[in-house]
Amino acid sequence: MNFPGFVSALCLAFSAVSGLFAEGLSEAEFQRLHKKLQVSGEKPWRTIPWKISLLDAQRAAVSEKKPIFIWAMDGHPLGCT
């Protein structure tokens, strides 16, 4: 998942919804919210070269002689089951 793209899309959706109200969202308020919603690159999990495709992961594992860690789940992605 592309988190910066997701956050940008979320901000765009928020700005579209807020545009329905008479006051709207000012440019300064949008910039403040956008900056606040950005994910820090300092988190350890952000440094892992995640692969979305299993085939890409398999090729990388073979070429780097490393194991594959698969994170799989069943159910609602937000845990609302």
WORAKA-V915775 format. One line per field, one symbol per residue. phi: phi as a letter, one per 30 degrees, with the letter a starting at -180 (. if undefined). burial: 1 if it has 16 or more other ideal C-beta (glycine too) atoms within 10 Angstrom, else 0. Layout:
phi: ???
burial: ???
This chain:
phi: .cdddddddddddddddddddddibddddddddddddddddddeddddddcddddddddddddchbdccccbbbjddcicc
burial: 000000100010001000000000100001001100000000000000000000001000000000000000000000000
